[in-house]
């Protein structure tokens, strides 16, 4: 792995010549079983405790070539280098969208809530530590020794892995047991979609549970005052997770959509680039609005008077530069969607540069402002 434009960090995240990883098995699903399967999964997943990841995952990471060029997150990249080797971090974040750049960008975006949410420097660092860890998943497949890179991260696998690595993680992050449980609860809230529908079996102790159930049980392990804090801060972390790639340049935002399309296609989800680009404005416009279950959970846990931040609150509490770029990118995606119309994905791919230029030009003409 080689980081670009991060000064003295380059030697920390650097690997030898790039090689092509082994081609994954055809139609291998993201959670290690056939999608929709109700069959019991055996054996449970296990990781090498000595190095945080399985040797095969670390080997694939050492062979891969990854680049990081988002300079706003340089300080967070340095933070990541305190806790992970390059092979570990790459192996734990080997998706196409959920790549090693994603947790760095999310941690940077989460840090943008520090002032608005009233976080102390210690609280900000803790939230950013959690962000760096929130999609940790070495893509081991249930019931085999296969490692499938390029696939989505799985929140419940991350939580299972954290349980198995508790001692190691607490030592690296200098966490107390309560902080470890809090970190798990915050990560559980980033599961998407956040609903009350059980996930497909993943070979973890959370099999048969919905994201809502997992989050509720983890919150119940915390003191009441800490529950209230997590219920609020979890929404900020979730927003940073969904919006982070869209609070930078428009190029980075479009690349994020491309990566997500490729990642979903790799596990058999029938998505295309043209449709995904056109649906992105709707996704961005809805980010931060799915709080119905949070309000229900707050009430069930005895926090009836707790005010949870909604989308407008989160945008107002975010770093002004991130908020501005997010809103600008949303407008540009709307303009791009109009330009795409009924154009097919192959044509969109070949015309992507001109479509981005057109969206920027249209934004400049209609608003008088500079695009991202």
N, C-alpha and C positions, 0 to 999 in steps of 0.2 A: 504494500500500500504506500502511496506517496502523496503527501499533502502538498498542495501548491499554495504559495503566497502566505505561509505561516511562519516565516522566520526560522527561529531555532527549533521549531517543532518538526521540521522536515526529517531529521534523522530518526525521530521517535516513530513516525509512521512511514516506514519505507520498506519495500521488499525488492526482491530480485526481478529479473525480466518477467514480463507477463506471459502466462501460459493459459491455454484454454482448459477450464475445468472439465472433468468427465461429463458427458451429456446425460442428464437425468432421464429416468425411465419415463416412457410415454404415459401421459394422463395420470401421473402421480399426484394425488390430491394434497392440499395444503395441510390437512390435519392427519395425514398418514393412513386414512381409511377412505373407502369409497364414499363420496358425498351422499348423504342421506342414509347411510348405514346405521342400523340400530344394534349391530352385533357387538358383543362384549369385546373389549380390546385387551389383549395380553401380548407380551408383558408390558408393564409400565415403563415409561421412559427413564433412563438413568444417564447421568453425565459423569465425566471424569472430574472428580473433586479437586485433583491436584492443579488443574490448569483451567478450570471453569468451563471448558468446552471439550467435546470429543476430539480425539486426535485427527480423525478424518475431516472434521469441520475446520480445524486449525490448519490442516494441510491445504485444503481448498482455498482458505483465506490467504495463505502465504503465496499461493500461485496466482491469485487474482490481482488485477490492476484496478485501483480505485483512485479517484482524484477528489480533492476538496479545495474549492476556490472561492468559497463564500466568506470574504474577509470580515463581515460583521461578527462572525462567530469564532474568530481566532482565539479569543480568551477562553471560550467554552471548549474548543479543541484542546487547548492546553490543559483545561480541567480534566477532560477525558483521559489525557495521557498520564495523569497521576494515578489512575485506578486500573487501567487496562493496558495490556500489551497490544501492539498493532494487530497480531493474529487473532487475539481474543475478541477485540472490538469488531473486526471485520467478520469473524465467524459468527458472532452473535447478532450481526445486522447485515445479512447477506441477501436481502431481497432486492428487487429491481427498483421499487419505490421505497420500501423499508430497508434502505441501504445504510452504510455506516454514516453517511452524511445526515440522514434523517434525525437521529437522536441528538446530534450536535445542533442542528437547526432548531429542533423543538426545545432544547435546553436554553438556547439563546432567546427564543420567543417567550418561553416561560419567565425568563429573567426580566423581560419587559413589563411584567405585571408587578414587580417588586414595590415600586412606589405607590401605584394605584391600589394595591391590595394591602398596603401597610406592612410588608414583610421586613423583618430585620435582615441584616446581612447574613446572619446564620440561617434564617429561614429561606432566604433566596438561594443560598448554596445548597441546602437540603433539597429543595424543589428541583434544582438543576441536576443534582445527583440522581434523583428519581427519574428525571427526564432522560438522562443518559442511559438508564437501565430499562426504560419502560417497554421496549420491544425486544429485549434480549431473548433470542431463540436461535439455537444453532441448526434448526431445520432437520433434526433427526427424525426419522420416520418410524412410526410405531410398528413393532413386530419385526424390524429388520435393522441392519447396520447401515442402511442407506442415509446419506445426507443430501437433501435436495435444495440447492441454492436457487435464488431468484424468486422465491415464493413469499407470500405474505407472512408477517409475524402473527403469532397466536398468543393472545393475552393469557389464557389459562395455562399454556405451556410455560410461559414466562414465570407465572406464579409458582408452578410446580418446581421449576428449575431453581427459583429463589429459595424455596423450602429446602431443597437438597444442598444448596450452597450457602445456607444461612451463616454459618461460622465464618466462612471465607469473606462473604460480602460485608458482614458487620465489622470485620477487621479492616478491610480495605477502606470502607467509608466512615469508619469510626462511629458506627451506629449502636445505640442501645437497643434492647429487645423491643421496646415500644416503638422506636423509630422504624425498625424493620417491618413491624406489622402495619404501621402507618404508610410506609412506602408501598407495601403490597396493596393497601386499600386505594391509594392514589392511582396506582397502575391499573387496578381493576376498573376504575372509572374511565380509563381511556379505551376500553374495549368498544369496538364498533361493528355493527350497530349496538348501541346500549339498549337492550330490551329485556323482556322476561321470557325469552324463548331459549330452551336448552341448546347448547352448541352440539355439533357432531362429536362423537367420542374422539378424544385426543390422547388417551393413555395416561391421564392424570387423575388425581383424587377429586378433581372438579368435574369429572364427566357426569353428565345428567343435570348439571346446574346451568342456569342462565346467567348472563353478566350481572343482572340485577341481584340475583341470589348470592353470587360470589361477593359482590360489593357489600351487600347487607351483612353477611356473616363476618367479613373482615372488620367492618365498622363496629359491629357489636363487641369485638374484642378490645376496643379502645375505650378509655375513660370518656365520659360524656362531653367534657370541654373539648377534648381532642376530636371527637366525632364532628362537632360543629365546625371546627377549623378545617377538617378534611372535606366536609360537604361543600364548603366554599372554595377552598384551594383546588379541590379536584376538578371543579368546573373550569378554573383558569388553566390547569395543566391540560385538560381535554381540549380546550380551545387552542392552546399553543400547538398541540399535537395535530389538530386538523388544519390549522391556519398557517403554521410556521413556513411551509414552502411557498405560501402565497403572500408573504409579507416581505419578500425580497424583490428581485428584478422580475419583469414579466417573462424573460427568457427562462429563469429558474422555475417560475410557476408553470409554464407550458411543459418544460422538461419533466416536472413532477407528474403531470397528467399522462405524459407518454410512458413514464416508468410505471405508473399505476395500471395502465392498460396492459402493458406487457406482463406485469406481475399477475394480474387476474387471468389473463389468457393462459398463462402457464399452469393454472390449476383448473382449467376447463370452463371458466366463466365467459359466456359469449358477449364480450364487449368489443367495441371498435373505436378507433381514435376519433373519428368525426363525431359520433354520438357522444362520446365522453367529453370532448371539448365543448359541445353544445350544452351538455348537462352541468358543466362545471359552475356556471353562474348560479344555478339553482342550489347546488350544494353549498357554495360559499355564502349565499344569502340565508341559508338555513342553519349555518354553523352557529352553535351556541344557543339554539332555541329548544333543544330536546331536554327539557328540565322537568317534565311531568313526573317521571319516576323519582327524581331527586327530591321533589317536594313531597311525594308520597312517603319516601323513606325518612325524610326529616320528621314528618308527622309521626310515623310509626316508632321512631326512636325517641320521641318526646321533645322535639325541637320545633314546636308549632310556631313560635315567634321568630324563628331564624329566617332572615331575608337572604335568599340565594341570588347571586348575580345572574342577570339575564344577558342576552346578547348585547344590548345597548350598554349595560353596565361594564361588560368586559371590554368592549371597544373603547369606552371612555377611560377605563383604568389601564389600558395598554400603553406602551411606549408610543408617543405621538408619531414618530417616524414609521413604526410598524403599522399603526392604524392607517396612516395615510397611504402607505404602499399597498396594504390589503384592499382598501376601498378603490384605489386606482386600478389595481389588477382586476377586481371584480367588474369594474366598468369596461375595461379592455376585453375581458372574456365575453361580456355581453355583445360588444361590437364585433368580436371575432365570430361569435355564434351566428350573428346576422349575416356576416360575409360568407360563412360556410354554407348556409342554406341546405340544399340537398346534395352537396358534393360528397362523393364517396371517400372512404378512408385512405385508399391508395393515392388519390389525387390530393387529398388534404396533406398527407405526409410529404409529397413532392412539392407542394406549394406552401409549406408551413412558414418558411421565412417571409414570403411575401404577405401571407395572412397576418403574421405578427406585425409587420411594417404597416399594413393597412389599418390594423386595430389601433396602433399607436398614432398614426396620422389622424384617424377619425376622432380619437380621444382629444388630441390637441386642437382640432378644428371645432369640436362641439363644446369643449369646456374652457379653452384658452389656457389650459394648464399643461405642464410637461408630463408625459407618460413615464412609467417606471422603466 
